[in-house]
Amino acid sequence: MTRETAEMLRERIRQLEGELVELQATMTLLISDLYTTVHEVERWQQPANLDRLKSLRDYITKHFDKGELQTMCFDLGVNYDDLDGDGLSDKARELVLLMNRNGRCDELFDYCKQNRPNVSFPHPTRQ
């Protein structure tokens, strides 16, 4: 092996070590975000919060029609047609469950409040 080749390999090792440090930092952030999401989902799955999920479903079915629910899904990045069920109530239930599984119930609630600001509805995760 020539001196030039050895130096090139040393430089490549230094680059890879730097990339590894960046990757470790990124992984640490991702793991932290994952734990945060898991704790959010667990919070929603407490028995008291199951009633809140039902309330959120009822709120959507009472204050939004089918077309508005389709728009809601689009705006939230959810494919309406992928939600199980046929009617408004079924689709609303499945949307709430999906958002719950993904730790996005606060986002769903905020969307509903933004689009129905004059409707009084308590925040589903705060007493």
Buried (B, 14 or more C-beta within 10 A) or exposed (E): EEEEEEEEEEEEEEEEEEEEEEEEEEEEEEEEEEEEEEEBBEEBEEEEBEEBBEBBBBBBBEEBEEEBBBBBBEEBEBEBEEBEEEEBEBBBBBBBBBBBEBBBBBEBBEBBBEBBEEEEBEEBBEE
